[in-house]
Amino acid sequence: MFTQISLSKIMFAISICALITCFTMKNNNFLDVKMIFKQHFQIFENAPLQKIIFIFVPLLMAIGIIDIQCVDKDIINNLNIVISIFMSMFFAMLSVLSEMSVKDGNPNYNKLLKETYNTIIFEMVLCIIILMVSFVLLFMNDFTMSWFLKFISFLIYYLLLTVLLNIFIVIKRVKVLFDNR
C-alpha cells in the first residue's frame, strides 16, 4: 500500500509538472492560458485595494481553513458537485454574453463586455484546475494528515475562494452590461 501511495504521488507530481510546462510554453495552441490570466489581472491595474481583496484575502482565508480542516472525501465530493454547477452556470453566461452585440460608439461598454467574458473564462479555468486536483486526490484516496494533504487542501481552498470572490465581479459586470445594452 505504501508503494502505491508513493507511486501515485510521484505520478501526480510528474503530471502537474508536465501541465505547468505546457501552460507556460509559448505558441501553445491548446493549453496556453497565460493570456487569460494576464487579461484578468489587468482589470485590477488601477484598483490596488481590489487587487488585495481578490488575490490576498483568499490566500489568508485558505491558510486559516487548512488550520481548521483539510479536505476529506466528503468535502471533495460536495466540492465537485458545486464546481460542476458553477461550470454549467459559466457556460450559460458565456452563451448569453456572446449574443450581446458590440456597440460601435461605446468603447467602455465594449471593453466591459470583453473583460466580463474573460473573467468568466478565467473562472472556468480555475474550476477545471480544482476539478482535476480534487479528482486526483479522490482517486488516490489518501486523506491522512501530511504536508501533501495540507498543500493540496490549501490549493483547493485558495482556488475555490478565488472563484467565489470573482463571481461578484461577474455579477456586477453583467448587471452593468444589461443596464446599458
C-alpha positions in Angstrom: 0.0 0.0 0.0 2.8 2.4 0.9 4.4 1.8 -2.5 1.2 2.6 -4.4 0.6 5.8 -2.5 4.2 6.9 -3.1 3.9 6.0 -6.8 0.6 7.8 -7.2 2.1 10.9 -5.6 5.1 10.7 -7.9 2.8 10.3 -11.0 0.7 13.2 -9.7 3.8 15.4 -9.4 5.0 14.5 -12.9 1.6 15.2 -14.4 1.5 18.6 -12.6 5.0 19.5 -13.9 4.0 18.5 -17.4 0.8 20.6 -17.3 2.6 23.6 -15.9 5.2 23.3 -18.6 2.5 23.1 -21.3 0.7 26.1 -19.7 3.8 28.2 -19.8 5.1 27.3 -23.2 4.9 30.0 -25.9 2.8 29.3 -29.0 0.9 26.5 -27.4 -2.5 26.4 -29.2 -4.3 24.2 -26.7 -3.1 24.8 -23.2 -1.9 28.4 -23.2 -3.9 30.2 -20.5 -1.3 32.9 -19.8 -3.3 35.5 -21.8 -6.5 34.7 -19.9 -4.7 35.2 -16.6 -2.9 38.3 -17.9 -6.1 39.9 -19.2 -8.0 39.0 -16.0 -5.4 40.7 -13.7 -5.3 43.8 -15.9 -8.8 44.7 -14.6 -7.0 45.4 -11.2 -4.4 47.7 -12.7 -5.9 50.9 -11.3 -7.5 49.3 -8.3 -4.9 48.3 -5.7 -7.4 47.7 -2.9 -9.4 45.3 -5.1 -6.2 43.5 -6.0 -5.6 42.9 -2.3 -9.1 41.7 -1.7 -9.4 39.4 -4.7 -5.8 37.9 -4.5 -4.6 38.1 -0.9 -7.8 37.6 1.1 -8.5 34.1 -0.4 -4.8 33.3 0.5 -5.3 34.3 4.1 -8.7 32.5 4.3 -7.2 29.3 2.8 -4.4 29.3 5.3 -7.0 29.7 8.1 -9.2 27.0 6.8 -6.4 24.4 6.4 -5.6 25.1 10.1 -9.1 24.0 10.9 -9.9 21.3 8.4 -8.1 19.8 5.5 -10.1 18.3 2.6 -11.6 14.9 3.1 -13.7 12.6 0.9 -17.0 14.3 1.8 -15.6 17.8 1.2 -14.2 16.7 -2.2 -17.5 15.1 -3.2 -19.5 18.2 -2.3 -16.9 20.4 -3.9 -17.1 18.5 -7.2 -20.8 18.9 -7.3 -20.7 22.6 -6.6 -17.8 23.3 -9.1 -19.8 21.3 -11.8 -22.8 23.5 -11.2 -20.6 26.6 -11.4 -19.1 25.5 -14.7 -22.6 25.0 -16.1 -23.5 28.5 -15.0 -20.4 29.9 -16.5 -21.1 28.2 -19.9 -24.6 29.6 -19.8 -23.3 33.1 -19.0 -20.8 32.8 -21.9 -23.6 32.0 -24.3 -25.6 35.0 -23.1 -22.6 37.3 -23.4 -21.7 36.1 -26.9 -25.2 37.1 -28.0 -24.7 40.7 -26.8 -23.7 42.9 -29.6 -20.7 45.2 -29.6 -21.7 48.9 -29.6 -19.8 50.9 -32.2 -19.9 54.3 -30.4 -19.3 53.0 -26.9 -15.8 51.8 -26.2 -16.3 51.5 -22.4 -19.2 49.1 -23.0 -17.2 47.0 -25.4 -14.2 46.9 -23.0 -16.5 45.8 -20.2 -18.1 43.1 -22.4 -14.6 41.8 -23.3 -13.4 41.9 -19.6 -16.6 40.1 -18.4 -16.2 37.4 -21.0 -12.5 37.0 -20.0 -13.4 36.9 -16.3 -15.8 34.1 -16.9 -13.2 32.2 -18.9 -10.7 32.8 -16.0 -13.3 31.4 -13.6 -13.8 28.3 -15.8 -10.0 27.7 -15.9 -9.8 27.8 -12.1 -12.8 25.4 -11.9 -11.1 22.9 -14.2 -8.0 23.1 -12.1 -10.0 22.5 -8.9 -11.8 19.5 -10.5 -8.5 18.0 -11.8 -6.8 18.3 -8.4 -9.8 17.1 -6.5 -10.4 14.1 -8.8 -6.8 13.0 -8.4 -6.9 13.4 -4.6 -10.2 11.5 -4.6 -8.8 8.6 -6.7 -5.7 8.5 -4.6 -8.0 8.0 -1.6 -5.3 9.1 0.9 -6.6 11.6 3.4 -4.1 11.0 6.1 -2.7 14.2 7.6 0.5 15.1 5.8 2.3 18.1 4.1 0.9 16.8 0.8 -2.7 16.9 2.0 -2.2 20.3 3.6 -0.7 21.7 0.3 -3.5 20.2 -1.8 -6.1 21.4 0.7 -4.6 24.9 0.5 -4.6 24.9 -3.3 -8.2 23.7 -3.5 -9.4 26.2 -0.8 -7.5 29.1 -2.4 -8.8 28.4 -5.9 -12.4 27.9 -4.6 -12.4 31.1 -2.6 -10.9 33.0 -5.6 -13.7 31.6 -7.8 -16.3 32.6 -5.2 -15.0 36.2 -4.9 -14.7 36.6 -8.6 -18.3 35.7 -9.0 -19.0 39.1 -7.5 -17.0 40.7 -10.3 -19.0 38.8 -12.9 -22.4 39.7 -11.3 -21.6 43.4 -11.1 -20.3 43.5 -14.7 -23.2 41.5 -16.1 -25.6 43.9 -14.4 -23.9 46.9 -15.8 -23.9 45.3 -19.3 -27.6 44.6 -19.2 -28.4 48.0 -17.8 -26.5 49.7 -20.7 -27.4 47.4 -23.6 
